[in-house]
Amino acid sequence: MRPPPPHDHGSEKPAYGDDEYQQLFDPTAELLKERDQLQHAMESRPVIDMARGVLMAGYGCRPEEAWQILVAVSQHANTKLHTVADAVTQAATGTPMPEPLQEHLAAAVKSWQARRESGSPG
């Protein structure tokens, strides 16, 4: 009786479609995806920095505290950070902030102020 042929586990593709497989394991696709993410981050950064400045000027918080406030609003509102930052900067120039974001911003600032008053870090 003959033994079964050796099984090469490394040559099998996982149960993905060809496009999914290529996206998962193609270094070029990975680099293009990373490039797009970096480009988006570079385009978003100025608006985020302006929003941090608005919060720092308006509430007297430090840069990292302004960042934490923006992140808290983004997470609790389930809204992209760039969108929150844009709403904050637009509000500084007179455009009303959407009601849900106003509520989340008020809550984040209140939480930050309570932490500051109690002396607890970030």
Accessible surface in RSA format (square Angstrom, percent):
REM  Atomic radii and reference values for relative SASA: ProtOr
REM  Chains: A
REM  Algorithm: Lee & Richards
REM  Probe-radius: 1.40
REM  Slices: 20
REM RES _ NUM      All-atoms   Total-Side   Main-Chain    Non-polar    All polar
REM                ABS   REL    ABS   REL    ABS   REL    ABS   REL    ABS   REL
RES MET A   1   240.84 124.7 152.52 100.9  88.31 210.3 130.88 111.3 109.96 145.7
RES ARG A   2   214.93  90.2 195.35  99.6  19.58  46.6  70.71  96.6 144.22  87.4
RES PRO A   3   112.36  81.9  93.76  85.5  18.59  67.6 100.16  82.7  12.19  75.8
RES PRO A   4   114.51  83.5  96.01  87.5  18.50  67.3 102.93  85.0  11.58  72.0
RES PRO A   5   113.07  82.4  96.28  87.8  16.79  61.0 102.66  84.8  10.41  64.7
RES PRO A   6   134.34  97.9 105.09  95.8  29.25 106.3 116.23  96.0  18.10 112.5
RES HIS A   7   116.79  63.8  90.74  63.1  26.04  66.6  63.75  65.7  53.03  61.7
RES ASP A   8    93.12  65.2  80.61  80.2  12.51  29.6  37.24  87.7  55.88  55.7
RES HIS A   9   143.48  78.4 127.12  88.4  16.36  41.8  87.33  90.0  56.15  65.3
RES GLY A  10    74.53  91.9   0.00   N/A  74.53  91.9  40.72 111.8  33.81  75.7
RES SER A  11    84.11  71.1  49.30  65.8  34.81  80.2  42.54  90.6  41.57  58.2
RES GLU A  12   102.57  58.9  81.70  61.8  20.88  49.7  37.67  72.9  64.90  53.0
RES LYS A  13   119.39  58.2  95.20  58.4  24.18  57.6  63.59  57.2  55.80  59.4
RES PRO A  14    56.37  41.1  39.05  35.6  17.33  63.0  51.96  42.9   4.41  27.4
RES ALA A  15   114.73 105.5  67.64 104.4  47.10 107.1  82.41 116.0  32.33  85.6
RES TYR A  16   102.70  47.9  81.03  46.1  21.66  56.4  42.59  32.0  60.11  74.1
RES GLY A  17    39.01  48.1   0.00   N/A  39.01  48.1  34.43  94.5   4.58  10.3
RES ASP A  18   106.22  74.4  95.27  94.8  10.95  25.9  33.34  78.5  72.88  72.7
RES ASP A  19   115.34  80.8 111.10 110.6   4.24  10.0  31.55  74.3  83.79  83.6
RES GLU A  20    95.54  54.9  94.14  71.2   1.39   3.3  34.13  66.0  61.41  50.1
RES TYR A  21    61.59  28.8  61.59  35.0   0.00   0.0  25.68  19.3  35.90  44.3
RES GLN A  22   105.93  59.2 101.74  74.4   4.19  10.0  24.45  52.1  81.48  61.8
RES GLN A  23   117.79  65.9 114.13  83.4   3.67   8.7  30.93  65.8  86.86  65.9
RES LEU A  24    87.64  48.8  70.44  50.4  17.20  43.2  70.81  49.7  16.83  45.3
RES PHE A  25   116.35  58.2  90.40  56.0  25.94  67.5  96.92  58.8  19.43  55.6
RES ASP A  26    33.86  23.7  29.82  29.7   4.04   9.6  10.00  23.5  23.85  23.8
RES PRO A  27    97.41  71.0  90.99  82.9   6.43  23.4  97.27  80.3   0.15   0.9
RES THR A  28    82.16  58.4  81.47  82.6   0.69   1.6  49.05  65.9  33.11  50.1
RES ALA A  29    26.31  24.2  18.99  29.3   7.33  16.7  22.11  31.1   4.20  11.1
RES GLU A  30    82.20  47.2  79.07  59.8   3.14   7.5  33.54  64.9  48.67  39.7
RES LEU A  31   119.36  66.5 115.35  82.5   4.00  10.1 115.64  81.2   3.72  10.0
RES LEU A  32    85.26  47.5  85.11  60.9   0.15   0.4  85.26  59.9   0.00   0.0
RES LYS A  33   120.51  58.8 115.25  70.7   5.27  12.5  65.62  59.1  54.89  58.5
RES GLU A  34    93.46  53.7  92.69  70.1   0.77   1.8  25.41  49.1  68.05  55.6
RES ARG A  35   135.18  56.8 131.82  67.2   3.37   8.0  65.71  89.8  69.48  42.1
RES ASP A  36    71.57  50.1  65.59  65.3   5.98  14.1  27.23  64.1  44.34  44.2
RES GLN A  37   105.30  58.9  95.78  70.0   9.52  22.7  42.68  90.8  62.62  47.5
RES LEU A  38   104.56  58.2 104.39  74.7   0.17   0.4 104.52  73.4   0.04   0.1
RES GLN A  39    95.27  53.3  92.11  67.3   3.16   7.5  28.46  60.6  66.81  50.7
RES HIS A  40   100.28  54.8  98.40  68.4   1.89   4.8  73.45  75.7  26.83  31.2
RES ALA A  41    52.53  48.3  44.69  69.0   7.84  17.8  50.30  70.8   2.23   5.9
RES MET A  42   144.88  75.0 130.41  86.3  14.47  34.5 106.74  90.8  38.14  50.5
RES GLU A  43   108.89  62.5  89.79  67.9  19.10  45.5  48.68  94.2  60.20  49.2
RES SER A  44     6.40   5.4   6.40   8.5   0.00   0.0   5.72  12.2   0.68   1.0
RES ARG A  45   103.75  43.6 103.56  52.8   0.19   0.4  44.48  60.8  59.27  35.9
RES PRO A  46    73.09  53.3  66.63  60.7   6.46  23.5  72.65  60.0   0.44   2.7
RES VAL A  47    27.38  18.0  27.38  24.8   0.00   0.0  27.38  23.8   0.00   0.0
RES ILE A  48    13.79   7.8  13.79  10.3   0.00   0.0  13.79   9.9   0.00   0.0
RES ASP A  49    64.12  44.9  55.27  55.0   8.85  20.9  26.35  62.0  37.77  37.7
RES MET A  50   108.74  56.3 100.09  66.2   8.65  20.6  67.64  57.5  41.10  54.4
RES ALA A  51     0.00   0.0   0.00   0.0   0.00   0.0   0.00   0.0   0.00   0.0
RES ARG A  52    42.99  18.1  42.99  21.9   0.00   0.0   5.18   7.1  37.81  22.9
RES GLY A  53    31.78  39.2   0.00   N/A  31.78  39.2  27.34  75.0   4.44   9.9
RES VAL A  54    50.83  33.4  43.77  39.6   7.06  17.0  48.24  41.9   2.59   7.0
RES LEU A  55     2.51   1.4   2.39   1.7   0.12   0.3   2.51   1.8   0.00   0.0
RES MET A  56    64.33  33.3  57.72  38.2   6.62  15.8  53.20  45.2  11.14  14.8
RES ALA A  57    92.09  84.7  52.26  80.6  39.83  90.6  64.50  90.8  27.59  73.1
RES GLY A  58    59.07  72.8   0.00   N/A  59.07  72.8  30.15  82.8  28.92  64.8
RES TYR A  59    85.17  39.8  69.50  39.5  15.68  40.8  43.67  32.8  41.50  51.2
RES GLY A  60    54.85  67.6   0.00   N/A  54.85  67.6  33.68  92.4  21.17  47.4
RES CYS A  61     8.04   6.1   0.00   0.0   8.04  18.9   0.69   1.8   7.35   7.9
RES ARG A  62   138.92  58.3 136.42  69.5   2.51   6.0  60.91  83.2  78.01  47.3
RES PRO A  63    59.36  43.3  59.36  54.1   0.00   0.0  59.36  49.0   0.00   0.0
RES GLU A  64    82.20  47.2  80.00  60.5   2.19   5.2  49.27  95.3  32.93  26.9
RES GLU A  65    17.04   9.8  16.99  12.9   0.05   0.1   3.34   6.5  13.70  11.2
RES ALA A  66     0.00   0.0   0.00   0.0   0.00   0.0   0.00   0.0   0.00   0.0
RES TRP A  67    85.00  34.1  85.00  41.1   0.00   0.0  63.49  33.9  21.51  34.9
RES GLN A  68    67.83  37.9  61.59  45.0   6.24  14.9  28.00  59.6  39.83  30.2
RES ILE A  69     1.83   1.0   0.61   0.5   1.22   2.9   1.83   1.3   0.00   0.0
RES LEU A  70     0.00   0.0   0.00   0.0   0.00   0.0   0.00   0.0   0.00   0.0
RES VAL A  71    39.97  26.3  39.73  36.0   0.24   0.6  39.97  34.7   0.00   0.0
RES ALA A  72    25.59  23.5  23.43  36.2   2.15   4.9  25.41  35.8   0.18   0.5
RES VAL A  73     1.30   0.9   0.97   0.9   0.34   0.8   1.30   1.1   0.00   0.0
RES SER A  74    15.97  13.5  14.25  19.0   1.73   4.0   1.82   3.9  14.15  19.8
RES GLN A  75   129.35  72.3 104.21  76.2  25.15  59.9  39.63  84.4  89.73  68.1
RES HIS A  76   131.19  71.7 107.22  74.5  23.97  61.3  73.90  76.2  57.29  66.7
RES ALA A  77    22.32  20.5   2.11   3.2  20.22  46.0   5.37   7.6  16.95  44.9
RES ASN A  78   142.21  98.1 117.50 113.5  24.71  59.5  28.68  69.0 113.52 109.7
RES THR A  79    36.57  26.0  26.68  27.1   9.89  23.6  20.95  28.1  15.63  23.6
RES LYS A  80   155.67  75.9 144.91  88.9  10.76  25.6  97.59  87.8  58.08  61.9
RES LEU A  81    36.00  20.0  31.23  22.3   4.77  12.0  31.23  21.9   4.77  12.8
RES HIS A  82    61.72  33.7  59.66  41.5   2.06   5.3  39.10  40.3  22.62  26.3
RES THR A  83    65.56  46.6  62.52  63.4   3.04   7.2  42.91  57.6  22.65  34.2
RES VAL A  84     1.18   0.8   1.18   1.1   0.00   0.0   1.18   1.0   0.00   0.0
RES ALA A  85     0.00   0.0   0.00   0.0   0.00   0.0   0.00   0.0   0.00   0.0
RES ASP A  86    56.95  39.9  56.95  56.7   0.00   0.0   4.37  10.3  52.57  52.4
RES ALA A  87    13.14  12.1   6.29   9.7   6.86  15.6  12.46  17.6   0.68   1.8
RES VAL A  88     4.62   3.0   3.57   3.2   1.05   2.5   3.66   3.2   0.97   2.6
RES THR A  89    17.55  12.5  15.62  15.8   1.93   4.6  12.94  17.4   4.61   7.0
RES GLN A  90    77.99  43.6  77.88  56.9   0.11   0.3  16.13  34.3  61.86  46.9
RES ALA A  91    42.21  38.8  23.28  35.9  18.93  43.1  23.81  33.5  18.40  48.8
RES ALA A  92    62.66  57.6  19.36  29.9  43.30  98.5  30.96  43.6  31.69  84.0
RES THR A  93   111.65  79.4  73.92  74.9  37.73  89.9  77.15 103.6  34.50  52.2
RES GLY A  94    62.57  77.2   0.00   N/A  62.57  77.2  36.91 101.3  25.66  57.5
RES THR A  95    67.91  48.3  63.88  64.8   4.03   9.6  44.83  60.2  23.08  34.9
RES PRO A  96   113.18  82.5  90.09  82.1  23.08  83.9 100.63  83.1  12.55  78.0
RES MET A  97    15.49   8.0   9.07   6.0   6.42  15.3   8.09   6.9   7.40   9.8
RES PRO A  98    73.46  53.5  61.27  55.9  12.19  44.3  73.44  60.6   0.02   0.1
RES GLU A  99   106.77  61.3 100.53  76.1   6.24  14.9  46.16  89.3  60.61  49.5
RES PRO A 100    80.10  58.4  78.47  71.5   1.63   5.9  80.10  66.1   0.00   0.0
RES LEU A 101    12.62   7.0  12.62   9.0   0.00   0.0  12.62   8.9   0.00   0.0
RES GLN A 102    73.73  41.2  68.28  49.9   5.45  13.0  22.83  48.6  50.90  38.6
RES GLU A 103   104.24  59.8  93.57  70.8  10.67  25.4  41.50  80.3  62.74  51.2
RES HIS A 104    56.47  30.9  53.30  37.0   3.17   8.1  28.48  29.4  27.99  32.6
RES LEU A 105    21.62  12.0  21.62  15.5   0.00   0.0  21.62  15.2   0.00   0.0
RES ALA A 106    63.44  58.3  50.71  78.3  12.73  29.0  59.06  83.2   4.39  11.6
RES ALA A 107    60.61  55.7  49.97  77.1  10.64  24.2  56.07  79.0   4.53  12.0
RES ALA A 108    10.53   9.7   1.55   2.4   8.98  20.4   8.26  11.6   2.27   6.0
RES VAL A 109     8.73   5.7   8.73   7.9   0.00   0.0   8.73   7.6   0.00   0.0
RES LYS A 110   152.91  74.6 151.51  93.0   1.41   3.4  95.43  85.9  57.49  61.2
RES SER A 111    51.50  43.5  43.82  58.5   7.67  17.7  30.16  64.2  21.34  29.9
RES TRP A 112     4.61   1.8   4.61   2.2   0.00   0.0   4.50   2.4   0.11   0.2
RES GLN A 113    65.63  36.7  65.63  48.0   0.00   0.0  10.58  22.5  55.05  41.8
RES ALA A 114    57.00  52.4  48.29  74.5   8.71  19.8  52.78  74.3   4.22  11.2
RES ARG A 115    67.61  28.4  66.09  33.7   1.52   3.6  37.44  51.2  30.17  18.3
RES ARG A 116   122.84  51.6 102.05  52.0  20.80  49.5  46.76  63.9  76.08  46.1
RES GLU A 117   148.90  85.5 110.69  83.7  38.21  91.0  46.92  90.8 101.98  83.3
RES SER A 118    85.41  72.2  44.36  59.2  41.05  94.6  50.97 108.5  34.44  48.2
RES GLY A 119    64.19  79.2   0.00   N/A  64.19  79.2  34.51  94.7  29.68  66.5
RES SER A 120    51.79  43.8  39.80  53.1  11.99  27.6  37.93  80.8  13.86  19.4
RES PRO A 121   126.40  92.1 103.01  93.9  23.40  85.1 114.95  94.9  11.46  71.2
RES GLY A 122    59.00  72.8   0.00   N/A  59.00  72.8  26.34  72.3  32.66  73.1
END  Absolute sums over single chains surface
CHAIN  1 A     9024.0       7389.6       1634.4       5309.8       3714.2
END  Absolute sums over all chains
TOTAL          9024.0       7389.6       1634.4       5309.8       3714.2
